[in-house]
Amino acid sequence: MGTRQQDYISGARAANRKIWEGINDLAAAQREWNALDYGTTLPTGEGANEGIQKAMVGAVVFDTANALVALLNTGHATNMAKLL
């Protein structure tokens, strides 16, 4: 197999790892959210986070992360783990 094909495999594996780690990071963020009661205490974003509301963050940390975990649980986690 040529170099380009090996680069392609490496690129797919790198993208896969980013997704895998991102989902795991979001799942871990749920624990911090709950432990520090961010549903009550998280302020509105400032600076680079200007305009970001806690509901927007919570939707990604919980709703989107949980949907992605549910998808992984249908067999996609096995697919992804094989490329890690």
C-alpha positions in Angstrom: 0.0 0.0 0.0 1.3 3.4 -0.9 2.2 6.3 1.4 -1.0 8.2 0.6 -3.1 5.3 1.7 -1.2 5.0 4.9 -1.6 8.8 5.5 -5.3 8.3 4.9 -5.6 5.6 7.5 -3.6 7.7 10.0 -5.9 10.7 9.3 -9.0 8.6 9.9 -7.5 7.2 13.1 -6.6 10.7 14.3 -10.1 12.1 13.6 -11.6 9.0 15.3 -9.4 9.6 18.4 -10.5 13.3 18.6 -14.2 12.3 18.5 -13.6 9.5 21.1 -11.8 11.8 23.4 -14.3 14.6 22.9 -17.3 12.4 23.9 -15.4 11.1 26.9 -14.5 14.7 27.9 -18.1 15.8 27.7 -19.2 12.8 29.8 -16.6 13.7 32.4 -17.9 17.3 32.3 -21.3 16.1 33.5 -19.7 15.1 36.9 -18.2 18.6 37.3 -21.5 20.2 36.3 -23.4 18.2 38.9 -20.7 18.5 41.7 -20.5 22.3 41.3 -24.2 22.9 40.6 -23.5 24.7 37.3 -27.2 24.6 36.5 -27.5 27.3 39.2 -24.0 28.8 39.5 -22.5 28.9 36.0 -22.3 32.5 34.8 -22.9 33.8 31.3 -19.8 33.6 29.1 -17.4 36.5 28.8 -14.6 37.3 26.5 -14.2 34.5 24.0 -17.3 32.9 25.5 -19.4 36.1 25.1 -23.1 35.3 24.6 -22.8 31.6 25.7 -25.5 30.8 28.2 -25.4 28.0 30.7 -28.4 26.3 29.0 -26.4 26.2 25.8 -23.5 24.5 27.6 -25.8 22.1 29.5 -27.5 21.0 26.3 -24.1 19.9 24.8 -22.7 18.5 28.1 -25.8 16.4 28.7 -28.2 16.1 25.8 -25.7 15.9 23.0 -23.1 13.9 25.0 -25.8 11.4 26.1 -27.1 11.0 22.5 -23.5 10.3 21.3 -23.0 7.7 24.1 -26.3 6.1 23.1 -25.1 5.9 19.5 -21.8 4.4 20.6 -23.7 1.8 22.6 -25.4 0.5 19.4 -22.0 -0.9 18.2 -20.2 2.2 17.1 -18.0 2.2 20.2 -16.5 -1.2 19.0 -15.9 0.3 15.5 -14.1 3.3 17.0 -12.2 1.4 19.6 -10.6 -0.8 16.9 -9.0 2.3 15.4 -7.7 3.9 18.6 
